[in-house]
Amino acid sequence: MDGLSVVVVGGGAGLGLLLADMAVENGAAGIGIIDVNGEAAEAALATARAAGLKTASAACDIRTADAAHAAFAQIAEQLGRVDTVINSAAIYPRKPMLEINDADWDASNAVNIKGTFHMCVAAIKQFRAQETDGVVKGRIVNITSVDAFKAHPQNAHYAATKAAVVSLTKSFAHEVAPDNILVNSVAPAGMATEKAREAGFLGELAAASPLGRGGEPREMAEWVMMAGGPKNTYMTGENIIVSGGYIYA
């Protein structure tokens, strides 16, 4: 992320917060955080501020285009430019497949698919409007999931939305390739987060992986840094699966 201005959508907590902090570690010049929780978005900038970087935050419900575009414009104005956008905002409901109702579908679709779509459009408009010294005009990394590629009756609506984001990523990549904008996604395995530990999921994650453990969040985040950073000058339309062998097992 050396010298890049990075915006993390859903950066107020969890993987998004880690990604923001790692962007600072990797030499980012500015950090913007968009999150439904405005206080969390502001707090997530602590590492960037301590490093003396440009920072900006915005509270936003990304389910509507007007709100998403307004929040992005606010961040871009405060940072001066945006080079990389990481779409990490999502909801993860678990519910038996035959009990999923309309409200469950609508909530998952609105955040995980529509929200990601809105932020990609906002990012592309920003990239097209600004000048750059490099070959690449901008990079987008969407967070998908290994759940998009295997049967998941315990969270079928979540898995379906992540499969949709894989498709969206490829469509966006094709649309903006002539602009030299790169759009990729990263599909993490189940992560050994503190929340997973508290919920008792570590055994389930370990059993699902040939490596015998859930992936650490930082192990997933390293691939996001690669896809969204200056070393990536040619890869686009790809979905990087980081499954610890879960996909082939």
Backbone torsions as a table, in degrees:
resi	resn	phi	psi	omega
1	MET	NA	15.4	-173.8
2	ASP	-53.5	114.0	175.7
3	GLY	79.2	2.5	-176.4
4	LEU	-93.2	152.6	174.1
5	SER	-99.2	118.6	-167.6
6	VAL	-116.9	133.1	175.6
7	VAL	-114.9	127.8	177.7
8	VAL	-111.9	117.7	176.8
9	VAL	-90.4	124.7	-171.8
10	GLY	82.3	30.1	-175.1
11	GLY	-90.2	9.7	-177.0
12	GLY	-78.0	-16.9	-177.0
13	ALA	-160.8	170.7	172.0
14	GLY	60.5	-141.1	-178.2
15	LEU	-60.7	-37.9	179.9
16	GLY	-60.5	-42.8	177.4
17	LEU	-63.3	-43.6	177.1
18	LEU	-60.0	-42.2	-179.8
19	LEU	-62.4	-39.9	177.5
20	ALA	-62.6	-45.3	179.8
21	ASP	-65.4	-39.0	179.8
22	MET	-70.1	-30.8	174.7
23	ALA	-62.0	-38.6	175.9
24	VAL	-63.2	-47.7	179.2
25	GLU	-57.6	-33.5	-176.4
26	ASN	-90.8	14.5	169.4
27	GLY	92.1	18.6	178.2
28	ALA	-59.2	149.2	179.0
29	ALA	-91.9	-22.8	179.9
30	GLY	-155.7	151.0	-179.3
31	ILE	-131.8	128.9	172.6
32	GLY	-119.2	139.6	179.7
33	ILE	-123.0	127.2	172.3
34	ILE	-116.4	127.8	-177.6
35	ASP	-153.5	152.2	177.7
36	VAL	-65.1	-25.4	178.0
37	ASN	-99.7	103.9	-176.5
38	GLY	-62.6	-38.8	179.6
39	GLU	-65.4	-40.4	178.2
40	ALA	-65.9	-38.4	178.3
41	ALA	-61.6	-43.3	-179.9
42	GLU	-66.6	-42.8	180.0
43	ALA	-65.6	-30.9	-178.1
44	ALA	-67.1	-12.7	-179.3
45	LEU	-87.5	3.3	-174.7
46	ALA	-56.8	-46.0	-178.6
47	THR	-64.4	-42.2	179.8
48	ALA	-65.2	-41.7	179.4
49	ARG	-64.9	-40.9	179.5
50	ALA	-62.2	-28.1	178.9
51	ALA	-87.2	-1.4	177.7
52	GLY	77.5	23.0	-178.7
53	LEU	-85.4	162.8	168.5
54	LYS	-67.0	138.8	-179.0
55	THR	-138.3	156.6	176.0
56	ALA	-159.4	146.6	176.7
57	SER	-139.1	156.1	177.8
58	ALA	-150.4	136.6	171.8
59	ALA	-86.5	130.9	-175.3
60	CYS	-156.6	135.3	167.2
61	ASP	-93.1	104.1	-170.3
62	ILE	-76.7	5.3	-177.2
63	ARG	-72.1	-16.1	178.8
64	THR	-119.1	143.8	-176.0
65	ALA	-62.3	-44.4	-176.9
66	ASP	-58.9	-46.1	-179.3
67	ALA	-66.4	-43.2	-178.3
68	ALA	-63.4	-44.9	-178.1
69	HIS	-69.5	-36.5	178.6
70	ALA	-65.8	-43.4	179.7
71	ALA	-64.2	-42.1	-179.7
72	PHE	-64.8	-42.0	179.3
73	ALA	-62.1	-38.5	178.4
74	GLN	-62.6	-45.5	179.5
75	ILE	-63.7	-46.0	-177.7
76	ALA	-62.1	-39.6	179.6
77	GLU	-64.5	-41.6	-178.0
78	GLN	-71.4	-36.3	-179.4
79	LEU	-81.6	-24.7	-178.5
80	GLY	95.8	-33.4	176.0
81	ARG	-162.3	165.4	174.6
82	VAL	-134.2	131.0	-179.6
83	ASP	-110.0	-33.9	-178.1
84	THR	-136.5	134.8	175.4
85	VAL	-121.3	128.7	178.4
86	ILE	-114.2	117.5	179.9
87	ASN	-94.6	99.6	-177.0
88	SER	-113.5	-2.4	-177.5
89	ALA	-73.8	129.6	178.3
90	ALA	-166.9	159.1	169.9
91	ILE	-113.2	147.3	-173.8
92	TYR	-126.8	81.5	178.3
93	PRO	-85.5	143.4	172.4
94	ARG	-116.6	127.0	-177.3
95	LYS	-160.2	138.8	177.0
96	PRO	-53.5	138.6	-170.0
97	MET	-55.5	-41.3	-176.1
98	LEU	-77.9	-2.4	178.0
99	GLU	-104.9	-2.4	-180.0
100	ILE	-69.1	128.4	-177.2
101	ASN	-113.1	-178.5	-178.4
102	ASP	-59.1	-41.4	-179.3
103	ALA	-62.6	-38.6	178.3
104	ASP	-63.9	-45.0	178.7
105	TRP	-62.9	-45.8	-176.6
106	ASP	-62.7	-41.0	-179.5
107	ALA	-65.0	-46.1	-178.7
108	SER	-66.3	-44.6	179.5
109	ASN	-62.7	-41.2	-174.6
110	ALA	-65.5	-42.0	-178.3
111	VAL	-83.9	-54.1	-168.8
112	ASN	-73.7	-35.5	-179.3
113	ILE	-100.5	-60.5	-177.0
114	LYS	-61.1	-43.7	-179.0
115	GLY	-60.5	-44.5	177.2
116	THR	-62.1	-42.6	177.9
117	PHE	-58.8	-48.8	-178.8
118	HIS	-58.5	-43.1	-176.6
119	MET	-72.2	-32.4	175.0
120	CYS	-64.1	-44.0	179.4
121	VAL	-61.9	-44.6	179.4
122	ALA	-61.2	-42.3	-179.9
123	ALA	-64.3	-43.9	-178.4
124	ILE	-63.1	-41.6	177.5
125	LYS	-61.1	-39.4	178.3
126	GLN	-66.5	-46.5	-179.1
127	PHE	-60.0	-42.9	-178.2
128	ARG	-65.3	-29.2	-174.3
129	ALA	-85.2	-19.6	-173.8
130	GLN	-103.8	154.6	178.9
131	GLU	-86.4	153.4	176.5
132	THR	-142.6	151.7	178.4
133	ASP	-88.0	-17.8	-175.6
134	GLY	-96.9	179.0	178.1
135	VAL	-70.2	-40.1	-176.8
136	VAL	-87.3	128.9	-179.9
137	LYS	-86.9	-18.8	179.4
138	GLY	175.8	160.4	-179.3
139	ARG	-133.7	138.2	174.2
140	ILE	-122.1	134.7	173.6
141	VAL	-125.6	118.1	177.2
142	ASN	-98.2	134.6	177.4
143	ILE	-86.4	116.7	176.5
144	THR	-104.6	-135.8	-179.4
145	SER	-170.7	150.4	172.3
146	VAL	-63.3	-20.5	178.3
147	ASP	-60.8	-20.2	179.8
148	ALA	-68.5	-14.3	-169.5
149	PHE	-117.6	-0.1	177.4
150	LYS	-137.1	164.4	-179.6
151	ALA	-66.4	133.3	-179.9
152	HIS	-141.4	74.9	-179.3
153	PRO	-66.0	-14.6	178.3
154	GLN	-86.2	-12.4	176.3
155	ASN	-153.0	51.3	-172.7
156	ALA	-61.9	-36.0	-178.7
157	HIS	-70.1	-37.6	175.0
158	TYR	-63.8	-48.8	-178.9
159	ALA	-58.9	-40.5	-179.9
160	ALA	-64.3	-39.4	179.5
161	THR	-67.5	-35.7	179.8
162	LYS	-71.6	-33.4	172.6
163	ALA	-63.5	-37.9	177.7
164	ALA	-64.0	-37.9	179.9
165	VAL	-68.3	-34.2	173.3
166	VAL	-58.1	-45.3	179.1
167	SER	-65.1	-44.4	177.9
168	LEU	-57.7	-41.9	-179.3
169	THR	-57.8	-45.5	-179.4
170	LYS	-66.1	-40.6	-179.9
171	SER	-65.7	-44.5	177.1
172	PHE	-62.2	-42.2	-178.8
173	ALA	-59.5	-42.1	-179.9
174	HIS	-67.8	-39.7	-178.2
175	GLU	-62.8	-40.3	-170.9
176	VAL	-106.6	5.5	177.3
177	ALA	-55.8	-40.0	178.1
178	PRO	-62.3	-20.0	178.1
179	ASP	-88.7	0.3	-174.9
180	ASN	61.3	38.5	172.5
181	ILE	-105.7	128.6	-176.4
182	LEU	-102.2	129.6	-179.2
183	VAL	-127.4	117.7	-179.4
184	ASN	-135.5	171.1	175.9
185	SER	-136.4	158.4	177.4
186	VAL	-126.2	128.6	-178.4
187	ALA	-108.0	97.4	179.8
188	PRO	-75.8	154.0	168.2
189	ALA	-77.1	176.2	172.3
190	GLY	-57.9	131.3	-172.3
191	MET	-104.4	143.3	178.7
192	ALA	-81.7	66.3	179.7
193	THR	-83.8	168.9	176.5
194	GLU	-62.3	-37.4	178.3
195	LYS	-63.3	-40.0	178.2
196	ALA	-65.2	-38.1	177.7
197	ARG	-63.8	-46.5	-178.9
198	GLU	-63.5	-33.3	-178.5
199	ALA	-84.9	-3.0	178.4
200	GLY	76.8	26.8	-175.7
201	PHE	-91.4	-5.9	-172.9
202	LEU	-62.2	-37.5	178.0
203	GLY	-63.2	-41.1	178.2
204	GLU	-63.6	-42.5	179.5
205	LEU	-65.8	-41.7	-179.5
206	ALA	-64.7	-40.6	-178.7
207	ALA	-66.9	-27.6	-176.9
208	ALA	-81.5	-13.5	-174.4
209	SER	-112.1	132.4	173.3
210	PRO	-58.3	-22.8	178.1
211	LEU	-78.3	-11.1	174.9
212	GLY	78.9	20.5	178.1
213	ARG	-159.6	158.8	171.2
214	GLY	-75.1	154.1	179.2
215	GLY	-75.1	143.9	174.5
216	GLU	-77.6	141.6	-178.7
217	PRO	-51.9	-38.6	-178.9
218	ARG	-66.4	-31.6	178.0
219	GLU	-64.6	-33.8	176.8
220	MET	-75.2	-42.5	-173.8
221	ALA	-64.7	-29.0	179.9
222	GLU	-58.7	-35.0	-179.3
223	TRP	-74.2	-29.7	175.1
224	VAL	-68.0	-41.5	177.5
225	MET	-59.7	-40.8	179.9
226	MET	-65.5	-49.5	-177.1
227	ALA	-64.7	-33.2	-176.3
228	GLY	-97.1	-0.9	-174.5
229	GLY	-100.2	176.3	-173.7
230	PRO	-67.5	-17.4	177.8
231	LYS	-72.5	-20.4	177.0
232	ASN	-89.4	105.9	179.9
233	THR	-119.3	-2.4	-173.6
234	TYR	-139.0	-25.1	-177.6
235	MET	-74.9	126.3	175.5
236	THR	-152.6	150.9	-178.9
237	GLY	74.6	13.1	-177.0
238	GLU	-101.0	152.2	172.4
239	ASN	-117.0	112.9	-177.7
240	ILE	-87.4	114.3	-179.2
241	ILE	-93.9	122.6	179.0
242	VAL	-119.0	82.2	-166.8
243	SER	-110.1	-3.4	-175.9
244	GLY	61.0	27.9	179.5
245	GLY	89.8	-2.8	-176.8
246	TYR	-59.5	-35.3	-176.7
247	ILE	-68.6	-40.0	-177.1
248	TYR	-87.5	-15.7	-174.4
249	ALA	-73.4	NA	NA
